[in-house]
Amino acid sequence: MERKLAEFVGKMIEVNCGDGLAYSGTLLSLSEGVLSLETEDGKTLWIAASNVRAFAESSASSPRPGFIL
């Protein structure tokens, strides 16, 4: 999985970690089994690559449910 994830450094991806945990953002780096993901709001997440169950390249920000004020 790490080798495949490394191909997407610098690209926008969606990451599924199982149990309903999903994240999206730009993959900044993948080093020593940890991926750094920058979310749309500028926060950085560090996720153990061993926890990634599935991922996909995202071409645009996905719509989020909710109300527009």
ChimeraX attribute file (.defattr): number of C-alpha atoms within 10 A of each C-alpha:
attribute: neighborCount
match mode: 1-to-1
recipient: residues
	/A:1	12
	/A:2	16
	/A:3	8
	/A:4	9
	/A:5	19
	/A:6	15
	/A:7	11
	/A:8	17
	/A:9	17
	/A:10	14
	/A:11	14
	/A:12	22
	/A:13	23
	/A:14	19
	/A:15	22
	/A:16	17
	/A:17	17
	/A:18	11
	/A:19	7
	/A:20	7
	/A:21	9
	/A:22	14
	/A:23	16
	/A:24	21
	/A:25	25
	/A:26	21
	/A:27	25
	/A:28	18
	/A:29	16
	/A:30	21
	/A:31	11
	/A:32	8
	/A:33	12
	/A:34	16
	/A:35	22
	/A:36	19
	/A:37	27
	/A:38	20
	/A:39	16
	/A:40	12
	/A:41	7
	/A:42	10
	/A:43	9
	/A:44	15
	/A:45	17
	/A:46	13
	/A:47	17
	/A:48	16
	/A:49	18
	/A:50	12
	/A:51	13
	/A:52	18
	/A:53	13
	/A:54	13
	/A:55	17
	/A:56	13
	/A:57	16
	/A:58	15
	/A:59	10
	/A:60	9
	/A:61	12
	/A:62	9
	/A:63	6
	/A:64	6
	/A:65	6
	/A:66	6
	/A:67	5
	/A:68	4
	/A:69	3
